[in-house]
Each structure stands twice: as C-alpha cells, then as structure tokens.
Amino acid sequence: MASRTSSALATLALAALSTAAVLTLGRVFASGRFVLPAIGAVLLAHLLGFVARTRGWSLVDALSLSMSGLAVYLIWFLAPHTTLYGIPTADTFRVLADRLGDGVHELRTAVVPAPATNGAIVLSVLVVWVMAATADALAFWRRATIGAVAPALAVFVWASTLGTHALATRTTAGFLVAALLFLLVQHQSLVGRGRTSFSGRRVRAGTTVMTLGALAGAVAVVGALVVGPALPGADADPLIDVRGLGPRDRSYRVEPPLARIGEDFVGRGRVEVFTVRSPSEDYWRVAALDRYESTNGGQWTLAAQGNDEVQDGLHAPVDSTMLRQEFHITGLADRWLPAAYEPVQVEGGDDPLVVKASSTLVSNRSDVSDLTYTVGSRQPPTTLTTAQVDGTNAPLPAEMRGYTRLPSDFPTDVRDKALAITAGASTPYDRARALEQFFLDPAQGFHYSLDVDLGPDAQSQNAISQFLQSRTGFCVQFASSFTAMARAAGLPARVAVGYTPGRYDTISNLYRVTSEDAHAWGEVWLAGVGWTRFEPTPDSDLPGGSRLPGGARVTTPSAPTTATPATSTPVGSAPPTSAAPAPRGTAQVDIDAPAAGRGRGGFTFDWRIAMALLAGAVVGGAGVAVAIILAKRRRRGRRRDDPDPAAAITGAWEEVLDRLSEAGVERQPARTPLELAELAPARVPDDAGAPLRHLAESYTAARYGSVTPDADVAEQAWRDASSVSAALRAGASVRERWRRRLDPTPLRR
C-alpha cells in the first residue's frame, strides 16, 4: 500500500510538472482556448500510465493504452461533431488531419502571440500528450528521474524562447517549483522502494553530485531564459530565418467559372460536388468576378496580384452571430473553395489564398478532392432600415469607382435601358432594387430556360443585348446583364459565382450540393452596408435556377416593391448584328500569391503519402527486427565456436545471463554465479533450475578453478544454456517470446 501511495504521489508531482509546461504555452498563444484541452490531455495521459502500472502491465502495453487514449481524446473532445453517436466517421479523420495540417503550418509561420485556432489546439494536444507519456515512461518504467524532466523542459524552453515576455516570471517560477517538487517526491519514492537513484542504477557516492549538477543545469537554463532577452543583440535579426520556408510561387490561372456553368449542366449531369454542415442554408459562393473585359465579345473575370490584393488564410475571430459551415469537397474540378459570404475565418483547407477585395478562396492544392475545412462567415443584412437606405447616398469612395467600369464599346442601348429603369430611384439601394425587380417582374416577361446558348458567349455584350430582347435565358445571362446594367447606372457591382443551398439530407444533417446547383448572381456595393447580394434570376427547378434561402431578398421593412412598368418596345430598335466570336480561352482568372508572403510549406494530409510513410515504417521496423535477431544469432555463434573451452563456457554463461535479463531477471554483480543459480528459480520456470545450477558450477570451475576444462565440458555447458533458454521460452506466451527475441538490450552489453 505504501508503495502504491508513493507511486501515486510521484505521478501527481509529474502531472503538476507537465501542467506547468503546458501553462508556459500561454506565452505563445493570444488566448486561453488551448488551456483546458491541453491540461486535460496531460492529466489523462498520466492517469492512463498510473493505471497501467498498478495493473502490472509492461511498458509496451502501457504505451498502447496511451495511444488509444490519445485517439479517443482527439475524437470525443476535439471533433465530437463529426462522430455518429460517438463513433468516428470518415469526416472525423479528415477534420483532424486538416486541423493538424493547419497547426503545423501555424507553427512555422504564425507570429506570436498566435491565435489559438482549432489546428493549433490539435497540435498542442499531440505535443503535450507525447510529452506526458514519455515523461511517465522514463520516470516509472526506466526510473530515470532526470530524464523524466527533459520532455517538460523541452516544451518549457521552446515556449519561453519563442513566446512573448508576458507571464515570463510566473511561468518560469511555476515550472521551477514543479520540477523541484517532482525531483524530491520521486527521489523519496525510489528510496522507499530501495532504488535510491535518478538513473535507475544503484546508489553511488556520486548521486549527490548528479543531483546538484542537475539542479545547477536547471538554474542555468532558467537564468539564460530570463537574462538572455536582456543581452545586447537579443532583438537583432536572426542569423538564419527559418520562417517562410517552402514554396512561394503559388498562383492560379484558369478559365473564369462563369464561362463553364452552362456547359457543366449539359456535360457533367447531376454530380455531387461538395457537402455542407451548417445550421442554416445559404448561397455557397466560390468567386466574385469584378472585371468585365471585351475579350470574346465580353467576359467577366478576376485578377489579383501581390500582397496588396492577395493574402494567406483568414484568421479573424468569430462570434455566435456568424454562420459556421463545414465543407467536404467531393467533386469540384477547380481549386475554388465555396463559402457563404462574407467568410472571415477558415480552418483547414490548407490555409488557402484569399483575394482581399472579395474574400474569394483558392486552395493551395492542385486537387481539392476529399478536402474538409470549416468557415465562419459574417452574413450581410437581409433587411435595411430607412436610415441605412438613405445612407447609401453617401459619395462613392475612390476605390469603388473601378467596379463601375464597362468597356468603351459596351452597347449604348443597354446603357440607356439601365438609366431608364433607375431614373426614378433616389438612392443607390433603390436603383439596385429597381434593376433586380426589372428581371423579376412577371409583367416584363422574363423566364428561365436552358434552351439557349449555354457556352461562354452567354455573358458577352451581344448576348446581353439579345437577352434583353428575347427575355429568355439562364442564370449567367440574368446575373451578367444585371451586373453590367448596375455599372451602367453608376453602381459598383460584380458577378458572384457559386452554388445554391442544395438538398438537405435529414439523415446525415448535411446539405448535398450538386453540379446542377451551380449558379450566378449579382453583388452591389452600398455605402454603410458593404457588398450586398441581389438575385435577378427567377425561381426555377431547372439547373442553375434561383433558390434563395427562404425566398429572402434584401428589402426595406415597410416599402413594398414597386414593379417596373412593362415596356412594349424592346431594347434597341433592331436586333444587333452578331459579331464573330473571339477565340475562346484568351480571358483568364489570374491570381498570384503574395510575392513576399508566408511560404506555405506546411503539412498537407495526403492518404498516398500517409500510406507510403506507413509502409516505410513497417519495412524499417521489420529491418530493425531482422537486424536484432541476426546480431544475437551471430554473437551466440561466436561465443559457442570459440576454440578456447574456458572462453566457450564463459560465452554460455553470458548467453544465459542475456536470456534471464530478457525475462526480467536482472544481472546482480554483487552475487556469485552459484548464488544467482540458487535465487533465480524463484523467478524462472522449474525446468530451468537444474541446468542453470550445473552451468553456474561449470562456469565457476572454468573461471576460478585450477584445472583447465576440455571441449566436452564446454559442449555440456552449451547444452545447459540451451536447456535454460528452452525452459524460459516454454514458460512465456508467444507475444512475450517475440518481445524477448526483439529486445536489443543484451546487444549493448
């Protein structure tokens, strides 16, 4: 009972040391979100180690229990929303892998104090769990007390070196007190068990010197951490800056997504492209196209280059008012990452490129299949107050004027029509609503159909003119015409491309989005409100039709929508002459990563890489196992084949000592071979007793006797050694036999 009590106290002391190391991470993170998950991890790791010891398990069994506990902790405490009644799913492993990738990337690139994101927390839990499990194994299985302090010291030194000066005094004092407490408690525990040592060996006169030296080293380390920052040059640039290592040339050039919506309806059919777990439905936007060029007769595209226009990742804080979505990509062909507008935080997704002006997300991966990421979005208002509507009359900022540009050859009849529709509107909001209602008013005769040109020319200038006459088209023509006319009316506008909410699956609680949910709509910038969605496309069950969540459009609380009067005269007096289409493919989206931004270079989860690493680990482990077995066999052969009979008998005795050591019977230099042979039968099978005693007598005679042994005595000694080995094997399970066979400890003697 006393032994168990002392072991429990030592475990608590070591857990306190691990906790002190965890709290040092407060100097690295900007918030305390990591505290509870990390402390919970170290306490559970030490508890599992204590349970394994009290049950008398081996170190291998204890480590297996610890790894199982880590897996359960990660699944149940850090990703419970991905499980099915507590059972992990494929989403569970994808989420954890993506969060781990984010954590590794943030470790390499984040500037302290860094945000305590989910990825950083997952990485912290893994690190502190390994720290606690390693310390536990060193302290209680290897009884290496000084070694047991090393894992916590490593975390402490890392956090103190990279962290801020905040909490420096308290975390340093707390860690030092916890370390001294553990050293004293563990020392006393070992004394009570007759093992008064820090290293696991018997006490020698140098123990006090080792203790004082260890304490002096700890004081030196702590002193360096405290005094180091005050030394001259501490704030200078590093000799070698490892931040930002990794690929920097990241760009994306692709055909504008608006050009392919219609063709995908025909070419791909109904294919699931991603799923969304979200508390409410929304439009899942993939890109905002803010440039209208004359290329191919007129195309909407996007271009962004450098630090001023592109950044890595979104890490703004989120609150309960924002929409949280978890995406799993299943069939997207491009690198666009869908998200409800306006995304402010992205976790997972390999820290995508972000076009600052529109919060458009582009993955760093060339293949986004099977990618899982989480987005927090600030949702624009669906209702504007009278004051907000009046506020949209504020002067247009200079940076917004670029969103009103149209090509110089843009059709005059379309410009005139836009101005006529908005002539009676008093505010920019009213002008945008008038244009939206122009397309939605049944009296205008617009209807949704796929029996039109679904190719990239559907957004051309000629196509817009023809659409306003035929009044038949699909989402690309509605969105392109609305946005171009909004610009003609002096409104900053752009085309948004993405997907309608999709079908809600009540079994999996997911929105399942297919290629037929692809859609385009307009966005107008309003002073005091920001970019606001306008939906000119009529509702339709056909692919690409409008499916606004709840049918909601941006409205004012009291003023009803005024229908635009029907006109009997179509835009223009005659159908425009069709121009020959320009060669396709000359207009492209062009996004370049920050030239001097953070290099990604982080962890990207890939099952193929994981399988290759696993296969390499298996092959490497098998190679080590084979090497150990062959090394033992060669040494046994050298010992047995020694031409000197006395040396051969000594080899047989050494061989038996190796086998006894593998079975847990330690060598005791203070005892004679005959004393060992008398005491060993209490811990080995009965069949090993007689040959062990006979071999001990032969070894004693050969080592200390006056008669030189002959070859027959040496041969009998090896038969005795083989009998002892066979008896030890017979009394062990198959698993224990393999553990002994692969134990490399005897090879170090």
N, C-alpha and C positions, 0 to 999 in steps of 0.2 A: 504493500500500500504506500509506504514511504517513497519507494522508487517511482511509482506512478505519479504521486503528488509532485515530486521534484521534476519529473518529466513534463508535467502539465505546466508548472511554473516557468520552466525554461521555454516551453512552447509559447506561453503568453508573452514572455520577455522578447522572444524573437519576433512575434507578431507585432509587438509595440515598435521594435526597430524597423520592421517593414513598413508599418504605418507612418513612422516618422519620415522614411524615404519618400513615401507617396505624397505626403503633405509638402515636401520640397518642390513637387511639380507645380505648386501654386505660384512659383516664381516664373514659370514658363507660360501658364495659361492666363487668359484675361478674365475668366470667370471660374466659379467653383463647381461647374457642372460635372467635372471629372471626379470629384471627391468621393461621393457615395459609391459609384460603380467601381472605382479603383480600390477603395478601402474594403468594400465587400469582397472583391476578388482576393486580396491578400489574406483576409481573415478566413475565407472558405478554403483557400489553399493550405494554410497552416492547420485548419481543423481536419481536413482530409488526411494530412500527414500524421497527425496525432492518432486518428482512428486506425490508420494502417499499422502504426507502431504498437498500439495497445492490443491489436489482434495478432501480433506476431508475424505480420506479412514481411516478405522480402522487399528490398529496395525496388526491384523491377515491378512487383505488384503495386507498391505504393505510387510509383510514377505513373503506372497505367491508370490507377484510380484518379490521380491528379489530372491527367489529360482528359479523362472522361468528365470529371467535374468542370474543367475549363469549357469543354464543348457545351455542356448543359447550361452553364452560366451565361455564355455568349448567346445561346439560342433563347433561353427563357427570360433573361434580364435585359439583353441589349437589342433583341429583334423579336419580341413576342408577337408583334402584329403580323409577322409573316408566317406564323405557325398555324396549323389546323388543330385546334383544341390541344395545343401544347406539343404537337408532333411537327417536327421541321419539314418544310416543303422545299422544292427547288428554289423558290423565291428566297427562302431563309439563307441558303448558302450564297446566292447571288448578292443579296444585300450585304451580308457580312464580308464577302470578298471585295465588293466595291468600296465599302467603308474602310476596309483595311488598306486598299489602294490609295484612297484619299488620305488616310492617316500617314502613310509612308511619304506621300508627296508633300504633305504639310510639314512633316518632319524635316524635309530637305529645303523647303522654300519659304515657310512662314516666318514672319518677323515677330519676335516676342515683344509684348505678351500676345500669344496667338489665341484665336478663338477656340473654345473647347467644343469643336464640332463633333458629330457622331463618329466620323472617321478617326479623329484624334483620340476619342474615348476608347474605341475598339483597340487601337494600337496601344494605348496606355494600359488597358486591362491585360492584354497579352504580355506586355513587358513586365508589369508588376507581378503577374501570376508566375511567370518563369523565374523572376527574382525570388519570390517567396518559396516556390518549390525547390529551387536549387539550394537556397539557404537552409531549408529544412533537411534536405538530404545530407548536406555537409555537416550540419550540427549534430544530427541524431543517428545517422547511419554510419558516417565516416568519423564522427566525433572530432571534427576539425573546427574548433570554435573560431579561430581567427579567419579561416576560410569561409565560415558561415556569415561573417560580417561583410565579406567582399561584395556579394551581389547588391546589397542595400547601399554600400559605399559607392559602387559604380553609378547607381541611379542618382544618389545624392550629388556626386561630383559633376555628372552630366547636367543635371538641372541647375546646379549652382553656377556652373561655368557659362551656360547659355542663357540663363534666366536674368530677370531684372534684379535691381537691388531691393525691391520690395520684399518684405518678410525675411530678409537675409539673416538678421540676428536671431529671430525666433526659430526659424527652421534649423539653423546651424546648432543653436543651443539644444533644441529638442532632439536632433539626431545624435549629438554627442552624449547627452544624458541617456538616451535609449540604448546606444551602443555600450556604454559603461555598465548599465543595468544588466544587459544580456550577458556580457562577459562575466560579471560577478555571479549571476544566477546559474549560468551554465557551468562555471567552474565549480561552484558548490555542488551542483547536481552530479558532476563527474566524480568529485571527491566522495560523495555518498555511495557511489557505485564502484569505488575502488579504481577509478580510471582518471586520476587527477592529472589530466594533460589537456593541452589545447589541440594537439595534433593527432591524438589517438594512440600515441605510444606511451610507455610507462614513464613516470616522472623521473626527471634527471635534475641535476643541480642547475642546469641552465634554464629551467622553466621560468624562474623569476626574471631572468634576463630577457627571455622571449616576451613575457608579458609586458615588461617595461618598454621593450623595443616596439611592441605593437602599439602601446598607448602613445609613445613618442611619435610614431609614424602617423597615428590618427591626428594628434595635435598639430603635426607639421602640415598635413593635408588641409585641416580646417584653417590653420593660420594662413596658408597660401591662398585659400579661397577668400579670406577676409582682407588680407593685406594686398594680394595680387592686384585687384582693381585700382588700388591707390598708387601703384608703381608707375614711374614715367613710361609713357608709350603704351599704357594699357588700352587707351582709346584709339590707337593708331589703326590704320588699315591692316588686315591680316596679310601675312607673307604669302599664303595660299588661300584663296577664297573658293570654297567648295560649293557655295550656293549658286544655283542656276545652272549646274552641270546638266548635260542632257541635250537632246535635240532642240534647236531653236527655230529652224526653218520650217514652220508649220503654216500652211496656207490651204485654201480651199477654192478651187475653181471648177465650176460646174454650170450646166445649163440652168437658167432660172426655173425654180419649181413651178411657177405659174404656167410655163410653156408645156408642162407634161401632165397636168391634171386630166384634161380630156382624153388624151391618148391612153392614160393608165386605166380609165374607165373601160375602154374597149380592149386594150392589150392584156391587162392583168386579171380582169374579172374581180370577183369578190375574194380578197385575200386579207387575212388579219395582219395588221402591220404593228400594232402595239396594244397593250392593255394599260389601264389606269385605275389605281385605287385612290378614290377621292370621296370626301364627304358630300360633294355636290358636283353636278355636271357643269361643263364649260366648253368653250371652243379651245382646242389644243393647237396653239399657233406654233409653226415651225420657222417662219421667216417673215420679215417685213421688207418689201421691195420699195425703195424710196427714190429711184431714178427712172425716168421714162425717156428712153432713147429712140432715135429714128431707125435704129438697126432693124432690119427685116420689116420695115414699114411701121415699126413702133413696138417696143418691148419694155416691160417693167423688169428692172434688175437691181442689183445691190453691189456696192463696192465699199470696202473699209480697209485701211492700212495703218499700221503703226500704233504706238502707244496711245495716241490721242483718240483713236477710233476703236481699238480692239484691246481687250484685256483677258486675263486668265481667270475664269471662275467667278462665281457670285457668292459672297460670304456675308452679306448684310444680316443683321439679326431679324428674326421673325417673331410675331406675336400671335395670340389666339384669334385675331381678326382676319388673319391671312389664310389663304387656301393652301392646304398641304396635299400634294399629289405624289404618288409613287408610280413611276413608269417602268414598264418592262418591254423592251423593243423585241419584236418577233419577226417582222418582215419589211422593215424600212430599207430601201436600197441606197439612200444617201446618208450623209453624216449629220443632217439636221436633227436636232433634239426637240421634240414637242414639249410645250409647257403652256399653262394658262397665263395670259398676260396680266400683270407685269411680274415676271419672275425676279425675285430679289436674293434668293439663296438656292444653291444647287449642291446637293451632297451625292457623291457617286458620279457616274458619268465621266470619270477620268478628268475632272476639272476642265470643262470644255472652254473653247474660245467663246467670247461674248462680244457681239457688236454693241458698243455702248449706246448708240443712238436709239436702238430699237430692242435691246435685250434679246436679240436673236442668238440662239445657242448652236454651236457647231462642235461636234465631238472631235477629240484628237485621234480617235481610232479610225482606221480606214474601213473597218467593218463593225457596225454597231449591233449586229445580231446578238441577242441574248444579253444585252446591256440593261442593267437596272440602275435607276437613280431616283432621287427624291427632290422635289421642287417646292419651295414656299413662294407663293405669289400674292402680291398686293393687288386686289381687284378694284378696277375703276368703278365709280358710282353708276348705278343704273337709273337714278333719278336726280335731276338737277333742280335746285331751288331757284326761285326767281332772281335772287341776288347772284347766284352762280351764272345764270344765263346772262344777266346784264354784265357781269364781269368779263364775259368772253369778248366784249367790245374793246378791251384794252389793246393798245398799239402792238403790232406784231413784232416780236424781237427779231433782231438781225439774223440770228442763227436759224430761224424758222423760214426765212424767205426762200431758201433753196428748195423747200418742199412745195413751193407754188410754181416751180418752173415747168414749162412744157416746151417741146421742140418748136422751133420757129415756123415749121411747116405744118403745125397741128391744124386740123380742119377748122376754118373760120365758122362754119355752120354749127359745129359742136360748141365752140366758144360762145357764140351768140345764144344758143339754146340754154346753156348753163346760166348765163347772165339773165335771160328772160325768166327762168324758173325762180331764181333767187332775188329778183328785183324787189319784191315786196317784203323781204326779210330784213329785220332791223339789227340783228346780231349775227355773228359767225355761227352760233349754235342754230339759229333759225334757218340760216342758209343751208347748213348741212342737213337739217331735218327736211327742208323743202326738197332737196335733191333726193334724199332717201325715199320720201313719200312719192316723188315723181315715178319711181320704178315700182313702188308697191301699190299704188292706187289702181284698183281694178278698172277705173274709167280710162286709164291710159293704155290698157290693152296689152301690157307686157305679160308673157307667160314663159314658164321654164320648160326647156326641151333639150334633148340630146341629139335631135335630128338637125344638127348644124355642124359647121366646121369645128372639130374638137382639137385641132392642132394648134401650134404656137401662134399662128396668124390670127387667132381669135381675139388677141389683145392689140392688134395693130390699129393704126389710125383709121384706115379704111373700114376695118371690121367694126370699130365704134360707130362710125357714120352709118354703116349698113344696119347695125343692130338697132340704132335709134329709129330707123325706118321700119324694119321688119318686126321689131318688138318681140322677137323670139331668140332665145339664147340660153346659155348655161352660166354657171357661177362666174367663170372667168370673164365673160362679157359684161355681166352685171357689175362685178367689182371693178374691172378696168375702166368701164365707162363712168361709173360713179366717181371714182378717184380722179380721173382726168378732168371731169366736169367740175369737181370740187376745186381743183387747182385753177381751172379757168375762171372760177368765181372768186379767186383770191384766198382760198383756204389752204393751209398746209395739210397735205394729205399723202397717204401711201397705201399700197395694197398689202394686205396681210394674207398669208397663205398658211393653211394648216388643215385641221380636221374638225368636223362637228363632233358632239359628245360620244357618238357610238351607241351600242346597245348595252344596257345594264344587265349583267349576269347575276341573278339573285343568289345563285349557289356559291359562286366564288367572290361575290361582292366586288366585282370589277366591271369597269366599262371596257367593252371589247370593240376596238376601233379597226375598221377595215379600209381597204383601198377605195371603196365606194363612198366613204365618209370624207374623202378629200374635198376641200372647199377653199374659197377665196372670198374676202370681204374688204371693206374699206375702213381706214382709220383716219380720223381728222384730229388735228391738234387744236385744242381750245384753251384760251388763256384762263389760268386759275384752275383748270381741270386736268390738262395734260392730254395725252393721246387717248382718244375715245373711239370705241368700236361703233360703226354704222353698218347695218345689214341691208343692202339694196336688193338682195336676191329673195324672191318669193319662197314661201314654204313649199317643199316638194318631197315626195317619197323617192324620187329618182336619184341616182348617184349625183352627189355634189349639191343637192338641194339644201336650202336653209333649214336649220333645226336649232334655233336659238333656245337656250335653256329656259324652259317655262314660257317661251314666246316673248321673253323680255327684250325690250329695246330701250335705249336711253330716252327718257321722257321728262317732261316737266310735271309737277304734281297736279296742276289744275287745268292748264290749257290743252284742249283736245287737239288732235292732229288735224290740220286743215288740208283737205285733198287738193291736189293740183288740178286745175280745170283741164278737161280734155281738150286737146287741140286737133283740129281737123287736118291741119297741114303738117306733114312730117318734116323733120329737119332737112333743110335744103330743098331746093325746087326740083332737083332731079337726082337720080341715083349717081353717086360719084363714080368716076372712072376707076376701074380696078387697075392698080399698078402691079407690075410684075414683082413677085415676092423676091426679096433679097435672099441670098444663100443662107440656109439655116445654119445655126451654130456659131455665128460671129458674135452674138451677145452672150456674156457670161457673168455669173456671180463671181466676184473677185474679193476674197477675204484673206488678208495677210496677218499672221501673228505679230505681236509686238516685237520689234527688232531688238530691243534691249530688255525684254520682259523676262519673266521667270522661265527657265527651261523646265519642261515637264519632267522628263527623265525619271519618273517615279514608277511605282509598282502598277502594272496593268494585269489584271487577272485574266488568264487565258487557260482554258482547260488543256489545250495541247501542251503548253509549257508546263502546266502542273503535272500532267501525266509523264512528260519527259523527265522532270525532276524526280518524280516518284520512282520511275523506272531506274534512273541513275542511282537513287538512294538504295533501291533493292539490290542492284548489281554491286554497288560499292559495299553494302553490308555483307552480301554473300562473299565478296572477295576478301573482306577482313576476316570473316568466319573461316574461310578455307585457309587463309594465311596462318591463323592461330592454330588450327588443327595440324597443319603440316609442320609448323615450327615445333609444336610439342612432340610430334612423332619423330622428327629429326633429332631432337635433343635426347629423347628416350633411346633412339638407336645408337647415338654416340656414347651415351652412358653404358649401355649394355655391351657394346662391342669394344670397349676399352681393353687392350691386351693385358693390362695390369689387373690381376684378380682383386687386389685390395681396392683399386680405383673403381672397378666394376661393382663391388659390394657397396662402396660409398655412393655410387650412382643409383643403385637400387634403393638405398635408404632415402636419398634425396627425392627419388621418384615417388616414394610412399608419402613423404612429407608434403609434396606438391598435391597429391590426391587428397590427403587429410585436410590441407588448407582449403581446397576447393569445397570440401564437405563441411567447412566451418570449424574445424579443429585447428586452432592457431598454433604456430610454432612457439615454443617456450624455451628460449636459450638457456634459462636457468636450470632446466631439468635435463637429466641424463636420458639417453635413448631408452634405457630399461625402465626408468620412472615414467616416461611418456607411454611406453607399451603397457604399463600397469594401469595407468589412468585413462587411456584412450578408449578401452572397451565400453566405458560408461556412455560414450557419445557416438559409438560406431556399431554396426551390426555384430552379433556374436561370432559369426563366421570369420570376422577379420581379426579376432583376438589372438588365436594361436599362431598364425603366420606372422603377425606383427611382432609378437614376443620373440619368435625364432629369428626373425630378421634383425631385431634390435640386438640380440645376443651375437649374431654373426658380425654385425657392424661394429659392435664394441670390441670384439676379439680382433677384428681386422685393423681397427684404428689404434687400439691401445695394447694389444697382446704382443708377445714376443715371437709367436710363430707366424710365419708368412702364409696366408691362405692360398689354396690352389684353385684351379679352374672349376673343380666340382663344387667347391663351397660357393664360388661366385655364381655358378649356374643355379644352385639351390636358393641363393639369395634372391635372384630374379624370379624364381618360381614363387617364393614367398611374396614378393612385391606384386606379382600378377594375381595371387590369391586375395591379397588385401584389396587391390583395385576392383576385382570381380565382386567381392563382398560389398564394397561401397556402392557399386553400380546396382547390385541386386536390391539394395535397400532404398533406392531412390526412384521417384517417378520418372517418366520419360522426359517431362519438361525439365526436371531437376538435373537429369543426366546431361541434357544439352546445355543447360546453364553452366555446369561444371566444365564440360568439354570446351566451351567457348570463353571461359574465364581466362583473361590474359595475365592475371596477377602472377602466376608462377613463372611466367617468362621474364618478369622484371627482376627476379632474384638471381 
